[in-house]
C-alpha cells in the first residue's frame, strides 16, 4: 500500500488568502477569507473547488469549524483538543 502522508505548507504567513502546497510545490488546497457581518469566514477548498472546511473567526464568541460544504459547526477549541497529531499525543 502506498504511503499517502505528505508535508503541507502555507504559501503566506496567514491563512487569509493562501495556497496549501506539498513538499514538491504542488497546490493541494486554497484558502479564501471573506468578511461577514459578525465574523470572518475562511474556506479551504480542494484544487477542484470542493469545500473541505470552513473556519469562522469571531471577536466576541467562540471560533467555529465545519467540514464539507454543509457540515455541522463545532467550537474550534474543542475540536483542537480532541484531534490527535502524529508525533504528539494531543494537539492543544
N, C-alpha and C positions, 0 to 999 in steps of 0.2 A: 504494500500500500504506500502511496506517495505521501511524503510529509508536506502538509498544507500550511505549516507555520511560516509566517513572513514577518519581518520587522517593518513597521509603518512609521512614516514621518509626516509632520505638517510642513507645508511649504512656507508658512508665515509664522510669526511668533504668537499670533492669536488665531482662534478658531472662527472668528467672524466671517471671513471670506478666504478660504484656503483650499488647497487640494491636499489630499492624503495620498502619498506615493509610497511604493515599496522600495526596497533597497536597490532595485535596478532602475528606479526613476519612473516606473510605470504608474500612471494615475489609477488609483483604486476607488477613491471616493472624492466628492467635492462637498464643500460646506458653503452655506449662504445664510446670512443673518438679516432678518427684517425687523423693523421696529413696529410693534403693535401698540395698542392704546395703553395697556397696563404693564407690558413686558416686552422683551426682545425674544425672538424665536430664531434658533439656529437649526437648519435642516441639513442632515447629512444624506447625500444621495449617491447611489452607485453610478458608474460611468454611463449606464443606460438610462439614468434619470429616476430610477425607483427610489422612493424614500425609505431609508434604512432606519433612521432615528430622528427624533425632534427633541430639542432642549429648549425649555422656557426659562429665561433668566428674569427673576422677579426682584424688585428692590425691597418690598415690604412683606413678602411671604416666601414660602419655600420654593426653590427652583424645582422644576419637574422634568422628567424624561419619559418618552414613549418610544415604542419601536414599531416600525412599519408605518403605513400612511394613516391608519386609524387605530393604532394601539392605545391601550389604557394608560393614562398618565399615572406616574408614581413619583414620590419625592426622590429627588436626585441623591440627597444624603443617605437615605435608607438604602437605595439601590447600590451605592458605592460601598456601604458597609457589608452588603450581602454577597457581592461577587468575589470570586477567587481569581487572583492573578498569578500566572506561573512564576515561581520563584519566591512568592510571598504567600503567607497563609491567608491573609485578607487584605483587601485594598481599603484604605481609610481616606 
